[in-house]
Amino acid sequence: VNTRPISGGMLLKQQEVSKAIEVQLSEKKRAQIGMDEPEVLLDATQLANVALAINSSPPLL
């Protein structure tokens, strides 16, 4: 299994046939999402994290 660390989890690749993204949900819980194009899911996840960070920031005074 080839792995690459990402923000909030790991990008997993197994034999170039089975691909998945593993997301760390909490200290003990993880979810693996398999698909043909994990990089697309990774990009979408990172964009969602940026949007959450922006929306949860305190307003500027």
PQR file of N, CA, C, O and H, with PARSE charges and radii, in Angstrom:
ATOM      1  N   VAL A   1       0.854  -1.184   0.000 -0.4000 1.5000
ATOM      2  CA  VAL A   1       0.000   0.000   0.000 -0.0000 2.0000
ATOM      3  C   VAL A   1       0.891   1.236   0.000  0.5500 1.7000
ATOM      4  O   VAL A   1       1.780   1.364   0.842 -0.5500 1.4000
ATOM      5  N   ASN A   2       0.660   2.132  -0.930 -0.4000 1.5000
ATOM      6  CA  ASN A   2       1.355   3.417  -0.949 -0.0000 2.0000
ATOM      7  C   ASN A   2       0.480   4.431  -0.235  0.5500 1.7000
ATOM      8  O   ASN A   2      -0.714   4.533  -0.517 -0.5500 1.4000
ATOM      9  H   ASN A   2      -0.062   2.028  -1.614  0.4000 1.0000
ATOM     10  N   THR A   3       1.065   5.180   0.687 -0.4000 1.5000
ATOM     11  CA  THR A   3       0.302   6.199   1.401 -0.0000 2.0000
ATOM     12  C   THR A   3       0.986   7.540   1.261  0.5500 1.7000
ATOM     13  O   THR A   3       2.197   7.625   1.062 -0.5500 1.4000
ATOM     14  H   THR A   3       2.034   5.097   0.917  0.4000 1.0000
ATOM     15  N   ARG A   4       0.181   8.590   1.369 -0.4000 1.5000
ATOM     16  CA  ARG A   4       0.699   9.952   1.336 -0.0000 2.0000
ATOM     17  C   ARG A   4      -0.092  10.744   2.364  0.5500 1.7000
ATOM     18  O   ARG A   4      -1.320  10.780   2.279 -0.5500 1.4000
ATOM     19  H   ARG A   4      -0.803   8.521   1.530  0.4000 1.0000
ATOM     20  N   PRO A   5       0.567  11.388   3.344 -0.5600 1.5000
ATOM     21  CA  PRO A   5      -0.171  12.157   4.334  0.2800 2.0000
ATOM     22  C   PRO A   5      -0.881  13.343   3.694  0.5500 1.7000
ATOM     23  O   PRO A   5      -0.336  14.004   2.810 -0.5500 1.4000
ATOM     24  N   ILE A   6      -2.093  13.601   4.147 -0.4000 1.5000
ATOM     25  CA  ILE A   6      -2.854  14.779   3.737 -0.0000 2.0000
ATOM     26  C   ILE A   6      -3.420  15.417   4.987  0.5500 1.7000
ATOM     27  O   ILE A   6      -3.412  14.799   6.051 -0.5500 1.4000
ATOM     28  H   ILE A   6      -2.535  13.063   4.865  0.4000 1.0000
ATOM     29  N   SER A   7      -3.898  16.611   4.883 -0.4000 1.5000
ATOM     30  CA  SER A   7      -4.507  17.284   6.025 -0.0000 2.0000
ATOM     31  C   SER A   7      -5.724  16.492   6.484  0.5500 1.7000
ATOM     32  O   SER A   7      -6.683  16.336   5.727 -0.5500 1.4000
ATOM     33  H   SER A   7      -3.904  17.113   4.018  0.4000 1.0000
ATOM     34  N   GLY A   8      -5.696  15.994   7.708 -0.4000 1.5000
ATOM     35  CA  GLY A   8      -6.830  15.270   8.258 -0.0000 2.0000
ATOM     36  C   GLY A   8      -6.877  13.792   7.928  0.5500 1.7000
ATOM     37  O   GLY A   8      -7.874  13.140   8.237 -0.5500 1.4000
ATOM     38  H   GLY A   8      -4.918  16.121   8.323  0.4000 1.0000
ATOM     39  N   GLY A   9      -5.833  13.226   7.306 -0.4000 1.5000
ATOM     40  CA  GLY A   9      -5.880  11.807   6.994 -0.0000 2.0000
ATOM     41  C   GLY A   9      -4.754  11.364   6.091  0.5500 1.7000
ATOM     42  O   GLY A   9      -3.683  11.970   6.061 -0.5500 1.4000
ATOM     43  H   GLY A   9      -5.022  13.755   7.055  0.4000 1.0000
ATOM     44  N   MET A  10      -5.010  10.295   5.355 -0.4000 1.5000
ATOM     45  CA  MET A  10      -4.018   9.720   4.454 -0.0000 2.0000
ATOM     46  C   MET A  10      -4.672   9.423   3.117  0.5500 1.7000
ATOM     47  O   MET A  10      -5.839   9.035   3.063 -0.5500 1.4000
ATOM     48  H   MET A  10      -5.880   9.802   5.379  0.4000 1.0000
ATOM     49  N   LEU A  11      -3.926   9.602   2.043 -0.4000 1.5000
ATOM     50  CA  LEU A  11      -4.353   9.175   0.718 -0.0000 2.0000
ATOM     51  C   LEU A  11      -3.752   7.794   0.493  0.5500 1.7000
ATOM     52  O   LEU A  11      -2.532   7.630   0.539 -0.5500 1.4000
ATOM     53  H   LEU A  11      -2.978   9.917   2.087  0.4000 1.0000
ATOM     54  N   LEU A  12      -4.597   6.807   0.253 -0.4000 1.5000
ATOM     55  CA  LEU A  12      -4.147   5.426   0.108 -0.0000 2.0000
ATOM     56  C   LEU A  12      -4.249   4.980  -1.342  0.5500 1.7000
ATOM     57  O   LEU A  12      -5.216   5.311  -2.027 -0.5500 1.4000
ATOM     58  H   LEU A  12      -5.587   6.939   0.216  0.4000 1.0000
ATOM     59  N   LYS A  13      -3.254   4.230  -1.815 -0.4000 1.5000
ATOM     60  CA  LYS A  13      -3.312   3.636  -3.150 -0.0000 2.0000
ATOM     61  C   LYS A  13      -2.868   2.187  -3.029  0.5500 1.7000
ATOM     62  O   LYS A  13      -1.781   1.913  -2.520 -0.5500 1.4000
ATOM     63  H   LYS A  13      -2.467   3.962  -1.258  0.4000 1.0000
ATOM     64  N   GLN A  14      -3.684   1.269  -3.485 -0.4000 1.5000
ATOM     65  CA  GLN A  14      -3.341  -0.143  -3.448 -0.0000 2.0000
ATOM     66  C   GLN A  14      -3.301  -0.680  -4.870  0.5500 1.7000
ATOM     67  O   GLN A  14      -4.339  -0.757  -5.527 -0.5500 1.4000
ATOM     68  H   GLN A  14      -4.567   1.491  -3.898  0.4000 1.0000
ATOM     69  N   GLN A  15      -2.146  -1.043  -5.344 -0.4000 1.5000
ATOM     70  CA  GLN A  15      -1.929  -1.687  -6.628 -0.0000 2.0000
ATOM     71  C   GLN A  15      -2.534  -0.909  -7.802  0.5500 1.7000
ATOM     72  O   GLN A  15      -2.845  -1.511  -8.830 -0.5500 1.4000
ATOM     73  H   GLN A  15      -1.303  -0.980  -4.810  0.4000 1.0000
ATOM     74  N   GLU A  16      -2.703   0.373  -7.682 -0.4000 1.5000
ATOM     75  CA  GLU A  16      -3.235   1.231  -8.746 -0.0000 2.0000
ATOM     76  C   GLU A  16      -4.618   0.809  -9.234  0.5500 1.7000
ATOM     77  O   GLU A  16      -5.138   1.405 -10.177 -0.5500 1.4000
ATOM     78  H   GLU A  16      -2.450   0.863  -6.847  0.4000 1.0000
ATOM     79  N   VAL A  17      -5.218  -0.194  -8.622 -0.4000 1.5000
ATOM     80  CA  VAL A  17      -6.564  -0.626  -9.015 -0.0000 2.0000
ATOM     81  C   VAL A  17      -7.562  -0.139  -7.986  0.5500 1.7000
ATOM     82  O   VAL A  17      -8.577   0.464  -8.334 -0.5500 1.4000
ATOM     83  H   VAL A  17      -4.795  -0.678  -7.857  0.4000 1.0000
ATOM     84  N   SER A  18      -7.282  -0.397  -6.737 -0.4000 1.5000
ATOM     85  CA  SER A  18      -8.150   0.020  -5.646 -0.0000 2.0000
ATOM     86  C   SER A  18      -7.574   1.290  -5.034  0.5500 1.7000
ATOM     87  O   SER A  18      -6.430   1.294  -4.580 -0.5500 1.4000
ATOM     88  H   SER A  18      -6.457  -0.887  -6.455  0.4000 1.0000
ATOM     89  N   LYS A  19      -8.347   2.358  -5.018 -0.4000 1.5000
ATOM     90  CA  LYS A  19      -7.870   3.627  -4.471 -0.0000 2.0000
ATOM     91  C   LYS A  19      -8.894   4.153  -3.474  0.5500 1.7000
ATOM     92  O   LYS A  19     -10.098   3.957  -3.635 -0.5500 1.4000
ATOM     93  H   LYS A  19      -9.277   2.355  -5.387  0.4000 1.0000
ATOM     94  N   ALA A  20      -8.397   4.818  -2.452 -0.4000 1.5000
ATOM     95  CA  ALA A  20      -9.290   5.357  -1.434 -0.0000 2.0000
ATOM     96  C   ALA A  20      -8.623   6.515  -0.720  0.5500 1.7000
ATOM     97  O   ALA A  20      -7.402   6.666  -0.734 -0.5500 1.4000
ATOM     98  H   ALA A  20      -7.419   4.978  -2.321  0.4000 1.0000
ATOM     99  N   ILE A  21      -9.456   7.324  -0.098 -0.4000 1.5000
ATOM    100  CA  ILE A  21      -8.977   8.347   0.823 -0.0000 2.0000
ATOM    101  C   ILE A  21      -9.443   7.945   2.209  0.5500 1.7000
ATOM    102  O   ILE A  21     -10.607   7.596   2.407 -0.5500 1.4000
ATOM    103  H   ILE A  21     -10.449   7.201  -0.086  0.4000 1.0000
ATOM    104  N   GLU A  22      -8.533   7.993   3.163 -0.4000 1.5000
ATOM    105  CA  GLU A  22      -8.891   7.728   4.553 -0.0000 2.0000
ATOM    106  C   GLU A  22      -8.919   9.054   5.287  0.5500 1.7000
ATOM    107  O   GLU A  22      -7.952   9.815   5.254 -0.5500 1.4000
ATOM    108  H   GLU A  22      -7.587   8.276   3.003  0.4000 1.0000
ATOM    109  N   VAL A  23     -10.039   9.326   5.954 -0.4000 1.5000
ATOM    110  CA  VAL A  23     -10.209  10.580   6.682 -0.0000 2.0000
ATOM    111  C   VAL A  23     -10.291  10.272   8.167  0.5500 1.7000
ATOM    112  O   VAL A  23     -11.057   9.403   8.584 -0.5500 1.4000
ATOM    113  H   VAL A  23     -10.824   8.708   5.981  0.4000 1.0000
ATOM    114  N   GLN A  24      -9.503  10.984   8.966 -0.4000 1.5000
ATOM    115  CA  GLN A  24      -9.533  10.833  10.418 -0.0000 2.0000
ATOM    116  C   GLN A  24     -10.698  11.663  10.937  0.5500 1.7000
ATOM    117  O   GLN A  24     -10.650  12.892  10.884 -0.5500 1.4000
ATOM    118  H   GLN A  24      -8.881  11.690   8.627  0.4000 1.0000
ATOM    119  N   LEU A  25     -11.754  11.005  11.443 -0.4000 1.5000
ATOM    120  CA  LEU A  25     -12.940  11.705  11.926 -0.0000 2.0000
ATOM    121  C   LEU A  25     -12.781  12.147  13.373  0.5500 1.7000
ATOM    122  O   LEU A  25     -13.217  13.237  13.744 -0.5500 1.4000
ATOM    123  H   LEU A  25     -11.793  10.006  11.486  0.4000 1.0000
ATOM    124  N   SER A  26     -12.166  11.317  14.178 -0.4000 1.5000
ATOM    125  CA  SER A  26     -11.887  11.649  15.570 -0.0000 2.0000
ATOM    126  C   SER A  26     -10.642  10.870  15.962  0.5500 1.7000
ATOM    127  O   SER A  26      -9.999  10.245  15.118 -0.5500 1.4000
ATOM    128  H   SER A  26     -11.812  10.432  13.877  0.4000 1.0000
ATOM    129  N   GLU A  27     -10.309  10.911  17.231 -0.4000 1.5000
ATOM    130  CA  GLU A  27      -9.087  10.234  17.664 -0.0000 2.0000
ATOM    131  C   GLU A  27      -9.121   8.735  17.362  0.5500 1.7000
ATOM    132  O   GLU A  27      -8.084   8.137  17.074 -0.5500 1.4000
ATOM    133  H   GLU A  27     -10.832  11.419  17.916  0.4000 1.0000
ATOM    134  N   LYS A  28     -10.312   8.125  17.426 -0.4000 1.5000
ATOM    135  CA  LYS A  28     -10.409   6.677  17.252 -0.0000 2.0000
ATOM    136  C   LYS A  28     -11.167   6.253  16.001  0.5500 1.7000
ATOM    137  O   LYS A  28     -11.167   5.070  15.661 -0.5500 1.4000
ATOM    138  H   LYS A  28     -11.154   8.611  17.659  0.4000 1.0000
ATOM    139  N   LYS A  29     -11.805   7.177  15.316 -0.4000 1.5000
ATOM    140  CA  LYS A  29     -12.634   6.802  14.172 -0.0000 2.0000
ATOM    141  C   LYS A  29     -12.048   7.313  12.870  0.5500 1.7000
ATOM    142  O   LYS A  29     -11.589   8.451  12.774 -0.5500 1.4000
ATOM    143  H   LYS A  29     -11.804   8.138  15.592  0.4000 1.0000
ATOM    144  N   ARG A  30     -12.075   6.436  11.862 -0.4000 1.5000
ATOM    145  CA  ARG A  30     -11.595   6.780  10.529 -0.0000 2.0000
ATOM    146  C   ARG A  30     -12.618   6.296   9.512  0.5500 1.7000
ATOM    147  O   ARG A  30     -13.347   5.335   9.760 -0.5500 1.4000
ATOM    148  H   ARG A  30     -12.447   5.511  11.939  0.4000 1.0000
ATOM    149  N   ALA A  31     -12.667   6.957   8.385 -0.4000 1.5000
ATOM    150  CA  ALA A  31     -13.525   6.523   7.279 -0.0000 2.0000
ATOM    151  C   ALA A  31     -12.665   6.396   6.035  0.5500 1.7000
ATOM    152  O   ALA A  31     -11.824   7.253   5.761 -0.5500 1.4000
ATOM    153  H   ALA A  31     -12.075   7.738   8.183  0.4000 1.0000
ATOM    154  N   GLN A  32     -12.878   5.328   5.284 -0.4000 1.5000
ATOM    155  CA  GLN A  32     -12.191   5.152   4.008 -0.0000 2.0000
ATOM    156  C   GLN A  32     -13.223   5.268   2.898  0.5500 1.7000
ATOM    157  O   GLN A  32     -14.253   4.594   2.920 -0.5500 1.4000
ATOM    158  H   GLN A  32     -13.562   4.633   5.506  0.4000 1.0000
ATOM    159  N   ILE A  33     -12.941   6.124   1.933 -0.4000 1.5000
ATOM    160  CA  ILE A  33     -13.836   6.352   0.808 -0.0000 2.0000
ATOM    161  C   ILE A  33     -13.086   5.931  -0.442  0.5500 1.7000
ATOM    162  O   ILE A  33     -12.069   6.530  -0.792 -0.5500 1.4000
ATOM    163  H   ILE A  33     -12.104   6.671   1.915  0.4000 1.0000
ATOM    164  N   GLY A  34     -13.579   4.911  -1.110 -0.4000 1.5000
ATOM    165  CA  GLY A  34     -12.916   4.412  -2.306 -0.0000 2.0000
ATOM    166  C   GLY A  34     -13.539   4.990  -3.561  0.5500 1.7000
ATOM    167  O   GLY A  34     -14.747   5.215  -3.625 -0.5500 1.4000
ATOM    168  H   GLY A  34     -14.405   4.424  -0.826  0.4000 1.0000
ATOM    169  N   MET A  35     -12.702   5.228  -4.556 -0.4000 1.5000
ATOM    170  CA  MET A  35     -13.184   5.730  -5.843 -0.0000 2.0000
ATOM    171  C   MET A  35     -12.088   5.603  -6.888  0.5500 1.7000
ATOM    172  O   MET A  35     -10.939   5.306  -6.559 -0.5500 1.4000
ATOM    173  H   MET A  35     -11.720   5.045  -4.504  0.4000 1.0000
ATOM    174  N   ASP A  36     -12.444   5.827  -8.144 -0.4000 1.5000
ATOM    175  CA  ASP A  36     -11.474   5.735  -9.234 -0.0000 2.0000
ATOM    176  C   ASP A  36     -10.516   6.920  -9.264  0.5500 1.7000
ATOM    177  O   ASP A  36      -9.383   6.784  -9.725 -0.5500 1.4000
ATOM    178  H   ASP A  36     -13.377   6.068  -8.411  0.4000 1.0000
ATOM    179  N   GLU A  37     -10.956   8.084  -8.778 -0.4000 1.5000
ATOM    180  CA  GLU A  37     -10.134   9.292  -8.833 -0.0000 2.0000
ATOM    181  C   GLU A  37     -10.025   9.917  -7.441  0.5500 1.7000
ATOM    182  O   GLU A  37     -10.674  10.928  -7.171 -0.5500 1.4000
ATOM    183  H   GLU A  37     -11.877   8.195  -8.403  0.4000 1.0000
ATOM    184  N   PRO A  38      -9.200   9.322  -6.542 -0.5600 1.5000
ATOM    185  CA  PRO A  38      -9.109   9.854  -5.182  0.2800 2.0000
ATOM    186  C   PRO A  38      -8.559  11.271  -5.131  0.5500 1.7000
ATOM    187  O   PRO A  38      -8.852  12.010  -4.192 -0.5500 1.4000
ATOM    188  N   GLU A  39      -7.757  11.668  -6.137 -0.4000 1.5000
ATOM    189  CA  GLU A  39      -7.212  13.023  -6.138 -0.0000 2.0000
ATOM    190  C   GLU A  39      -8.327  14.063  -6.256  0.5500 1.7000
ATOM    191  O   GLU A  39      -8.233  15.146  -5.678 -0.5500 1.4000
ATOM    192  H   GLU A  39      -7.519  11.068  -6.900  0.4000 1.0000
ATOM    193  N   VAL A  40      -9.390  13.730  -7.012 -0.4000 1.5000
ATOM    194  CA  VAL A  40     -10.531  14.639  -7.159 -0.0000 2.0000
ATOM    195  C   VAL A  40     -11.236  14.799  -5.816  0.5500 1.7000
ATOM    196  O   VAL A  40     -11.594  15.910  -5.427 -0.5500 1.4000
ATOM    197  H   VAL A  40      -9.466  12.850  -7.482  0.4000 1.0000
ATOM    198  N   LEU A  41     -11.434  13.685  -5.108 -0.4000 1.5000
ATOM    199  CA  LEU A  41     -12.057  13.744  -3.786 -0.0000 2.0000
ATOM    200  C   LEU A  41     -11.169  14.502  -2.812  0.5500 1.7000
ATOM    201  O   LEU A  41     -11.667  15.276  -1.995 -0.5500 1.4000
ATOM    202  H   LEU A  41     -11.143  12.782  -5.424  0.4000 1.0000
ATOM    203  N   LEU A  42      -9.864  14.292  -2.887 -0.4000 1.5000
ATOM    204  CA  LEU A  42      -8.923  15.008  -2.030 -0.0000 2.0000
ATOM    205  C   LEU A  42      -9.021  16.514  -2.265  0.5500 1.7000
ATOM    206  O   LEU A  42      -9.077  17.285  -1.306 -0.5500 1.4000
ATOM    207  H   LEU A  42      -9.459  13.663  -3.551  0.4000 1.0000
ATOM    208  N   ASP A  43      -9.043  16.941  -3.526 -0.4000 1.5000
ATOM    209  CA  ASP A  43      -9.168  18.370  -3.842 -0.0000 2.0000
ATOM    210  C   ASP A  43     -10.459  18.942  -3.275  0.5500 1.7000
ATOM    211  O   ASP A  43     -10.452  20.024  -2.690 -0.5500 1.4000
ATOM    212  H   ASP A  43      -8.998  16.315  -4.304  0.4000 1.0000
ATOM    213  N   ALA A  44     -11.567  18.225  -3.444 -0.4000 1.5000
ATOM    214  CA  ALA A  44     -12.860  18.696  -2.941 -0.0000 2.0000
ATOM    215  C   ALA A  44     -12.852  18.787  -1.421  0.5500 1.7000
ATOM    216  O   ALA A  44     -13.395  19.731  -0.847 -0.5500 1.4000
ATOM    217  H   ALA A  44     -11.572  17.345  -3.920  0.4000 1.0000
ATOM    218  N   THR A  45     -12.236  17.802  -0.771 -0.4000 1.5000
ATOM    219  CA  THR A  45     -12.156  17.802   0.692 -0.0000 2.0000
ATOM    220  C   THR A  45     -11.324  18.976   1.191  0.5500 1.7000
ATOM    221  O   THR A  45     -11.697  19.633   2.163 -0.5500 1.4000
ATOM    222  H   THR A  45     -11.795  17.036  -1.237  0.4000 1.0000
ATOM    223  N   GLN A  46     -10.205  19.242   0.535 -0.4000 1.5000
ATOM    224  CA  GLN A  46      -9.360  20.358   0.955 -0.0000 2.0000
ATOM    225  C   GLN A  46     -10.065  21.694   0.735  0.5500 1.7000
ATOM    226  O   GLN A  46      -9.930  22.596   1.562 -0.5500 1.4000
ATOM    227  H   GLN A  46      -9.902  18.709  -0.255  0.4000 1.0000
ATOM    228  N   LEU A  47     -10.813  21.842  -0.359 -0.4000 1.5000
ATOM    229  CA  LEU A  47     -11.578  23.069  -0.586 -0.0000 2.0000
ATOM    230  C   LEU A  47     -12.647  23.243   0.481  0.5500 1.7000
ATOM    231  O   LEU A  47     -12.878  24.358   0.950 -0.5500 1.4000
ATOM    232  H   LEU A  47     -10.922  21.109  -1.031  0.4000 1.0000
ATOM    233  N   ALA A  48     -13.306  22.149   0.872 -0.4000 1.5000
ATOM    234  CA  ALA A  48     -14.324  22.217   1.920 -0.0000 2.0000
ATOM    235  C   ALA A  48     -13.698  22.625   3.245  0.5500 1.7000
ATOM    236  O   ALA A  48     -14.295  23.400   3.991 -0.5500 1.4000
ATOM    237  H   ALA A  48     -13.118  21.243   0.491  0.4000 1.0000
ATOM    238  N   ASN A  49     -12.498  22.117   3.555 -0.4000 1.5000
ATOM    239  CA  ASN A  49     -11.813  22.494   4.794 -0.0000 2.0000
ATOM    240  C   ASN A  49     -11.481  23.978   4.807  0.5500 1.7000
ATOM    241  O   ASN A  49     -11.610  24.629   5.844 -0.5500 1.4000
ATOM    242  H   ASN A  49     -12.012  21.487   2.948  0.4000 1.0000
ATOM    243  N   VAL A  50     -11.055  24.522   3.672 -0.4000 1.5000
ATOM    244  CA  VAL A  50     -10.757  25.955   3.576 -0.0000 2.0000
ATOM    245  C   VAL A  50     -12.025  26.757   3.800  0.5500 1.7000
ATOM    246  O   VAL A  50     -12.010  27.749   4.528 -0.5500 1.4000
ATOM    247  H   VAL A  50     -10.950  23.993   2.830  0.4000 1.0000
ATOM    248  N   ALA A  51     -13.133  26.337   3.177 -0.4000 1.5000
ATOM    249  CA  ALA A  51     -14.403  27.047   3.339 -0.0000 2.0000
ATOM    250  C   ALA A  51     -14.861  27.012   4.791  0.5500 1.7000
ATOM    251  O   ALA A  51     -15.351  28.016   5.307 -0.5500 1.4000
ATOM    252  H   ALA A  51     -13.145  25.531   2.585  0.4000 1.0000
ATOM    253  N   LEU A  52     -14.709  25.865   5.457 -0.4000 1.5000
ATOM    254  CA  LEU A  52     -15.084  25.768   6.869 -0.0000 2.0000
ATOM    255  C   LEU A  52     -14.227  26.689   7.725  0.5500 1.7000
ATOM    256  O   LEU A  52     -14.741  27.346   8.630 -0.5500 1.4000
ATOM    257  H   LEU A  52     -14.311  25.049   5.037  0.4000 1.0000
ATOM    258  N   ALA A  53     -12.944  26.745   7.454 -0.4000 1.5000
ATOM    259  CA  ALA A  53     -12.045  27.606   8.224 -0.0000 2.0000
ATOM    260  C   ALA A  53     -12.419  29.072   8.050  0.5500 1.7000
ATOM    261  O   ALA A  53     -12.409  29.837   9.015 -0.5500 1.4000
ATOM    262  H   ALA A  53     -12.527  26.211   6.719  0.4000 1.0000
ATOM    263  N   ILE A  54     -12.749  29.464   6.827 -0.4000 1.5000
ATOM    264  CA  ILE A  54     -13.130  30.855   6.567 -0.0000 2.0000
ATOM    265  C   ILE A  54     -14.444  31.182   7.256  0.5500 1.7000
ATOM    266  O   ILE A  54     -14.576  32.236   7.878 -0.5500 1.4000
ATOM    267  H   ILE A  54     -12.758  28.843   6.043  0.4000 1.0000
ATOM    268  N   ASN A  55     -15.424  30.277   7.146 -0.4000 1.5000
ATOM    269  CA  ASN A  55     -16.745  30.531   7.720 -0.0000 2.0000
ATOM    270  C   ASN A  55     -16.756  30.460   9.238  0.5500 1.7000
ATOM    271  O   ASN A  55     -17.638  31.046   9.866 -0.5500 1.4000
ATOM    272  H   ASN A  55     -15.316  29.421   6.640  0.4000 1.0000
ATOM    273  N   SER A  56     -15.808  29.765   9.846 -0.4000 1.5000
ATOM    274  CA  SER A  56     -15.791  29.657  11.303 -0.0000 2.0000
ATOM    275  C   SER A  56     -14.876  30.688  11.958  0.5500 1.7000
ATOM    276  O   SER A  56     -14.774  30.738  13.184 -0.5500 1.4000
ATOM    277  H   SER A  56     -15.092  29.289   9.336  0.4000 1.0000
ATOM    278  N   SER A  57     -14.216  31.501  11.156 -0.4000 1.5000
ATOM    279  CA  SER A  57     -13.355  32.549  11.706 -0.0000 2.0000
ATOM    280  C   SER A  57     -14.203  33.656  12.312  0.5500 1.7000
ATOM    281  O   SER A  57     -15.275  33.968  11.793 -0.5500 1.4000
ATOM    282  H   SER A  57     -14.298  31.460  10.160  0.4000 1.0000
ATOM    283  N   PRO A  58     -13.733  34.255  13.410 -0.5600 1.5000
ATOM    284  CA  PRO A  58     -14.489  35.373  13.991  0.2800 2.0000
ATOM    285  C   PRO A  58     -14.509  36.553  13.021  0.5500 1.7000
ATOM    286  O   PRO A  58     -13.550  36.760  12.278 -0.5500 1.4000
ATOM    287  N   PRO A  59     -15.582  37.319  13.025 -0.5600 1.5000
ATOM    288  CA  PRO A  59     -15.662  38.469  12.114  0.2800 2.0000
ATOM    289  C   PRO A  59     -14.607  39.517  12.446  0.5500 1.7000
ATOM    290  O   PRO A  59     -14.245  39.705  13.608 -0.5500 1.4000
ATOM    291  N   LEU A  60     -14.127  40.183  11.430 -0.4000 1.5000
ATOM    292  CA  LEU A  60     -13.171  41.267  11.628 -0.0000 2.0000
ATOM    293  C   LEU A  60     -13.909  42.497  12.123  0.5500 1.7000
ATOM    294  O   LEU A  60     -14.975  42.836  11.609 -0.5500 1.4000
ATOM    295  H   LEU A  60     -14.421  40.030  10.486  0.4000 1.0000
ATOM    296  N   LEU A  61     -13.356  43.152  13.103 -0.4000 1.5000
ATOM    297  CA  LEU A  61     -13.997  44.356  13.663 -0.0000 2.0000
ATOM    298  C   LEU A  61     -13.389  45.602  13.099  0.5500 1.7000
ATOM    299  O   LEU A  61     -13.802  46.706  13.454 -0.5500 1.4000
ATOM    300  H   LEU A  61     -12.490  42.876  13.521  0.4000 1.0000
TER
END
